Amino acid sequence: MNATARPVTPPPAAAREPFAIGTHLVTPRRGYTHHGIYAGGGRVVHYAGWSRAALARRPVEEVSLAEFADGRGVAARADSPRRFAAAEVVARARSRLGENRYRIASNNCEHFCHWCLSGESRSAQIERLLGWLVGAAWGGVPRLHAGATR
């Protein structure tokens, strides 16, 4: 029995990618979750946000996956609403490279990712915080419950 050697074909590039192109990525930070869009080739587009070291805002930038992770784990966020195809998500993210209008409550990294994916700018983290603040503000106000009398 003669065996003939066959050249080993490397897997397609997509098979080597750690995440699907256009995926909404999240990585934990102290007190919040940081968000970015996987652009392929080990690159992530994200709103760099507020730099405590430089005491300045930082723009939308494209960085390595390792730089985005900053020594922490990275996961795909599967529950993000998606209106655009993967290539368009990445194109939308890259269209904002260099933008430097970061605002924690209205234009943060999560707002950016949702806009890239769906065209809608929103942040569940900020919505939860606002809900908590409103609840805390109204929490001390007595409420009438069904059946309660004055």
Rosetta silent file (secondary structure, phi, psi, omega in degrees, C-alpha in Angstrom):
SEQUENCE: MNATARPVTPPPAAAREPFAIGTHLVTPRRGYTHHGIYAGGGRVVHYAGWSRAALARRPVEEVSLAEFADGRGVAARADSPRRFAAAEVVARARSRLGENRYRIASNNCEHFCHWCLSGESRSAQIERLLGWLVGAAWGGVPRLHAGATR
SCORE:     score description
SCORE:     0.000 S_00000001
   1 L     0.000  119.450  178.787    0.000    0.000    0.000 S_00000001
   2 L  -100.040  128.002  175.472    1.538    3.241   -1.086 S_00000001
   3 L  -102.558  133.760  176.657    0.501    6.416    0.695 S_00000001
   4 L  -103.216  136.697  179.671    1.002    9.655   -1.077 S_00000001
   5 L   -75.243  135.621  175.960    1.707   12.745    0.927 S_00000001
   6 L  -111.199  141.721  177.149   -0.752   15.544    0.471 S_00000001
   7 L   -65.314  142.070  178.564    0.089   19.131    1.196 S_00000001
   8 L   -83.679  122.579  178.811   -1.572   20.395    4.322 S_00000001
   9 L   -92.887  125.227  178.943   -3.906   23.241    3.513 S_00000001
  10 L   -64.770  151.805  178.707   -4.221   25.808    6.269 S_00000001
  11 L   -63.084  155.483  177.335   -7.747   26.454    7.483 S_00000001
  12 L   -57.219  153.983 -177.544   -9.566   29.421    5.958 S_00000001
  13 H   -54.418  -38.976 -179.078   -8.831   32.764    7.599 S_00000001
  14 H   -60.439  -33.116 -179.212  -12.322   32.848    9.127 S_00000001
  15 H   -71.380  -22.796 -179.833  -11.582   29.613   10.965 S_00000001
  16 H   -89.297  -11.451 -178.782   -8.501   31.205   12.582 S_00000001
  17 L   -70.822  136.969  177.756  -10.345   34.272   13.821 S_00000001
  18 L   -70.007  -25.368  178.575  -11.018   34.265   17.577 S_00000001
  19 L  -140.060  157.957  174.127  -14.412   35.919   16.947 S_00000001
  20 L   -68.460  143.054  178.687  -16.647   36.417   13.940 S_00000001
  21 L   -61.596  137.207 -178.932  -16.032   39.701   12.159 S_00000001
  22 L    87.486    5.560 -179.221  -18.504   42.357   13.316 S_00000001
  23 L   -74.321  139.781  173.685  -18.993   40.750   16.748 S_00000001
  24 E   -79.102  116.330 -179.126  -19.845   42.954   19.730 S_00000001
  25 E  -104.249  149.738  174.996  -17.104   42.256   22.290 S_00000001
  26 E  -134.306  147.253  176.443  -17.102   42.958   26.014 S_00000001
  27 E  -143.187  136.451 -176.106  -14.330   42.901   28.590 S_00000001
  28 E   -72.255  144.601  171.799  -14.684   43.605   32.316 S_00000001
  29 E  -129.453  175.254  179.776  -13.255   46.707   33.929 S_00000001
  30 L   -71.445  106.935  175.902  -13.502   47.923   37.510 S_00000001
  31 L    90.004   -4.285  179.948  -17.181   48.837   37.948 S_00000001
  32 E  -158.989  177.064  176.872  -18.256   48.563   34.303 S_00000001
  33 E  -116.348  132.230  178.954  -17.914   46.583   31.081 S_00000001
  34 E   -93.018  144.020 -172.960  -15.880   47.895   28.126 S_00000001
  35 E  -124.122  148.345  175.996  -17.259   47.325   24.591 S_00000001
  36 E  -157.295  170.474  178.546  -15.770   47.054   21.104 S_00000001
  37 E  -112.843  125.717  178.805  -16.405   45.699   17.604 S_00000001
  38 E   -75.040  121.633 -175.069  -14.228   42.864   16.315 S_00000001
  39 E   -99.093   -4.601 -177.784  -12.839   44.001   12.948 S_00000001
  40 E    96.136  160.652  178.573  -10.949   40.816   12.030 S_00000001
  41 L    63.186   25.805 -179.762   -7.263   40.042   11.959 S_00000001
  42 L    75.330   21.672 -176.905   -7.027   40.336   15.734 S_00000001
  43 E  -115.762  148.271 -179.610   -8.185   43.993   15.667 S_00000001
  44 E  -132.514  135.026  173.461  -10.952   45.755   17.628 S_00000001
  45 E  -101.999  128.355 -177.595  -12.546   49.155   17.011 S_00000001
  46 E  -151.549  161.228  172.498  -13.686   50.818   20.242 S_00000001
  47 E   -85.403  110.116 -175.497  -14.288   54.144   21.901 S_00000001
  48 E   -61.388  -32.646  172.699  -11.169   54.430   24.041 S_00000001
  49 E    80.161 -146.335 -174.010  -13.043   56.780   26.364 S_00000001
  50 E   -88.260  127.268  176.704  -11.708   58.534   29.395 S_00000001
  51 E  -100.767  113.116  178.004   -8.041   58.113   30.250 S_00000001
  52 L   -66.469  -35.173 -178.134   -7.427   58.560   33.958 S_00000001
  53 L   -64.651  -43.360 -177.587   -3.678   58.647   33.352 S_00000001
  54 L   -94.127   -6.530 -175.710   -3.872   61.512   30.847 S_00000001
  55 L    49.907   47.171 -179.007   -6.989   63.130   32.354 S_00000001
  56 E  -150.708  159.133  173.557   -8.398   63.454   28.856 S_00000001
  57 E   -74.649  150.088  175.477  -10.921   61.897   26.513 S_00000001
  58 E  -121.088  150.465 -172.051   -9.586   59.418   23.974 S_00000001
  59 E   -82.962  178.826  168.657  -11.050   58.848   20.502 S_00000001
  60 E   -67.324  130.503 -177.989  -12.523   55.918   18.623 S_00000001
  61 E  -143.701  161.092  175.289   -9.513   53.812   17.708 S_00000001
  62 E  -108.876  123.981 -175.000   -8.562   50.454   16.219 S_00000001
  63 E  -132.991  170.436  175.262   -6.305   48.389   18.476 S_00000001
  64 E   -69.750  157.984  176.664   -5.121   44.810   18.863 S_00000001
  65 H   -58.823  -39.853  179.436   -7.380   42.363   20.663 S_00000001
  66 H   -63.546  -40.847  178.447   -4.739   42.131   23.423 S_00000001
  67 H   -66.581  -40.490  177.586   -4.709   45.923   23.873 S_00000001
  68 H   -61.316  -44.428 -177.642   -8.516   45.990   23.991 S_00000001
  69 H   -66.787  -34.550  179.962   -8.546   43.187   26.594 S_00000001
  70 L    53.456   43.841  177.137   -5.919   44.932   28.742 S_00000001
  71 L    81.500    5.427 -179.821   -5.041   41.661   30.465 S_00000001
  72 L  -113.097  171.855  176.821   -8.654   40.620   31.057 S_00000001
  73 L   -72.861  157.991  177.246  -10.943   38.133   29.363 S_00000001
  74 L  -130.047  136.713  178.979  -12.977   39.035   26.290 S_00000001
  75 E  -131.778  155.220  174.157  -16.376   37.593   25.373 S_00000001
  76 E   -83.162  137.436  176.402  -18.795   37.954   22.486 S_00000001
  77 L   -98.564  107.096 -172.733  -22.068   39.629   23.389 S_00000001
  78 L   -83.596  -15.991 -173.853  -24.716   37.609   21.614 S_00000001
  79 L   -91.523    7.250 -179.454  -27.787   39.583   22.704 S_00000001
  80 L   -73.896  132.174  177.107  -26.983   42.797   20.802 S_00000001
  81 L   -66.136  135.856 -176.748  -29.617   43.760   18.246 S_00000001
  82 L  -125.643  123.068  177.525  -28.110   43.591   14.750 S_00000001
  83 L  -109.045  -19.838 -174.337  -29.507   45.401   11.731 S_00000001
  84 L  -114.287  152.357  175.497  -26.391   45.376    9.545 S_00000001
  85 L   -68.079  159.441 -174.656  -24.264   42.610    7.999 S_00000001
  86 H   -52.678  -48.389 -178.637  -20.850   41.954    9.553 S_00000001
  87 H   -62.450  -36.696  179.441  -18.827   43.847    6.926 S_00000001
  88 H   -71.888  -35.641  176.360  -21.101   46.868    7.239 S_00000001
  89 H   -57.973  -47.192  179.926  -20.833   46.793   11.061 S_00000001
  90 H   -65.654  -41.608  178.119  -17.049   47.015   10.738 S_00000001
  91 H   -61.483  -41.335  178.139  -17.306   49.733    8.065 S_00000001
  92 H   -63.274  -43.282  179.285  -19.615   51.736   10.345 S_00000001
  93 H   -61.571  -47.748 -178.719  -17.165   51.339   13.239 S_00000001
  94 H   -67.478  -25.097  179.203  -14.206   52.405   11.110 S_00000001
  95 L   -64.688  -17.086 -178.620  -16.161   55.385    9.736 S_00000001
  96 L  -105.995    6.321  177.671  -15.896   56.927   13.198 S_00000001
  97 L   -53.501  134.198 -179.812  -12.161   56.348   13.733 S_00000001
  98 L    90.086  -16.640  177.578  -10.640   59.470   15.255 S_00000001
  99 L   -57.325  135.496 -176.619  -13.970   60.779   16.569 S_00000001
 100 L  -132.381   57.805  179.999  -13.298   62.338   19.940 S_00000001
 101 L  -122.583   38.950 -179.832  -16.726   63.159   21.403 S_00000001
 102 L   -61.122  132.007  173.507  -16.821   60.610   24.223 S_00000001
 103 E  -140.272  122.591 -173.713  -19.499   61.305   26.847 S_00000001
 104 L   -57.814  -37.312 -175.101  -20.038   58.709   29.540 S_00000001
 105 L   -90.063  -17.304 -173.840  -23.821   59.209   29.702 S_00000001
 106 L  -135.616   -9.898 -179.024  -24.606   59.736   26.020 S_00000001
 107 E  -154.346   61.821 -178.506  -21.741   58.620   23.737 S_00000001
 108 L  -101.855 -172.431 -176.337  -19.688   55.894   25.398 S_00000001
 109 H   -62.770  -33.764  178.834  -18.198   52.622   24.101 S_00000001
 110 H   -74.087  -40.943  173.788  -21.494   50.743   24.496 S_00000001
 111 H   -55.224  -46.048 -179.029  -23.470   53.467   22.694 S_00000001
 112 H   -57.674  -49.533 -178.289  -20.873   53.225   19.912 S_00000001
 113 H   -63.617  -43.374  178.814  -21.195   49.432   19.529 S_00000001
 114 H   -63.095  -37.803  177.867  -24.993   49.492   19.486 S_00000001
 115 H   -64.613  -43.098  179.248  -24.889   52.219   16.840 S_00000001
 116 H   -59.881  -40.495 -175.532  -22.475   50.159   14.711 S_00000001
 117 H   -81.555  -37.181 -169.938  -24.729   47.087   14.940 S_00000001
 118 H  -128.203  -11.753 -175.763  -28.204   48.574   14.781 S_00000001
 119 L    86.694   -4.983 -179.883  -28.061   52.288   14.010 S_00000001
 120 L  -107.965  128.672  179.777  -29.437   53.028   17.482 S_00000001
 121 L   -93.332  111.709  178.773  -27.178   54.630   20.080 S_00000001
 122 L  -154.418  160.210  179.988  -27.881   53.191   23.519 S_00000001
 123 L  -138.462  113.219  178.802  -26.180   51.836   26.610 S_00000001
 124 H   -62.708  -34.371  179.331  -27.806   49.255   28.882 S_00000001
 125 H   -61.788  -45.003  179.867  -25.249   50.113   31.595 S_00000001
 126 H   -68.928  -40.322  178.262  -26.331   53.769   31.608 S_00000001
 127 H   -61.510  -41.490  176.993  -30.013   52.818   31.420 S_00000001
 128 H   -63.873  -43.066  179.544  -29.586   50.534   34.472 S_00000001
 129 H   -62.143  -45.747  178.857  -27.727   53.276   36.348 S_00000001
 130 H   -63.380  -40.452  177.029  -30.421   55.847   35.567 S_00000001
 131 H   -61.687  -41.512  178.432  -33.120   53.376   36.613 S_00000001
 132 H   -64.919  -43.908 -179.948  -31.302   52.760   39.879 S_00000001
 133 H   -62.972  -43.239  178.246  -30.873   56.506   40.504 S_00000001
 134 H   -64.516  -44.202  178.942  -34.545   57.210   39.818 S_00000001
 135 H   -61.714  -40.420  179.266  -35.559   54.269   42.013 S_00000001
 136 H   -67.281  -38.924  179.573  -33.271   55.466   44.801 S_00000001
 137 H   -65.639  -38.129 -178.368  -34.625   59.002   44.519 S_00000001
 138 H   -93.064   -8.297 -176.489  -38.211   57.782   44.710 S_00000001
 139 H   -61.654  -30.550 -178.638  -37.478   54.908   47.088 S_00000001
 140 L   -84.162   -8.710 -178.431  -37.978   57.041   50.181 S_00000001
 141 L   -81.230  126.181  179.380  -41.365   58.343   49.048 S_00000001
 142 L   -61.635  140.169  179.448  -44.219   56.411   50.697 S_00000001
 143 L  -115.119  144.112  173.953  -46.307   54.489   48.202 S_00000001
 144 L   -88.453  127.667  178.678  -49.931   53.529   48.446 S_00000001
 145 L  -101.146  161.808  178.665  -50.427   49.835   47.812 S_00000001
 146 L   -55.964  128.638  179.258  -53.610   48.140   46.733 S_00000001
 147 L    89.746   -7.808 -178.860  -55.880   47.990   49.714 S_00000001
 148 L   -78.066  149.833  178.229  -53.937   50.613   51.683 S_00000001
 149 L  -116.980  158.616  178.029  -55.857   53.399   53.316 S_00000001
 150 L   -89.195    0.000    0.000  -54.789   56.927   54.117 S_00000001
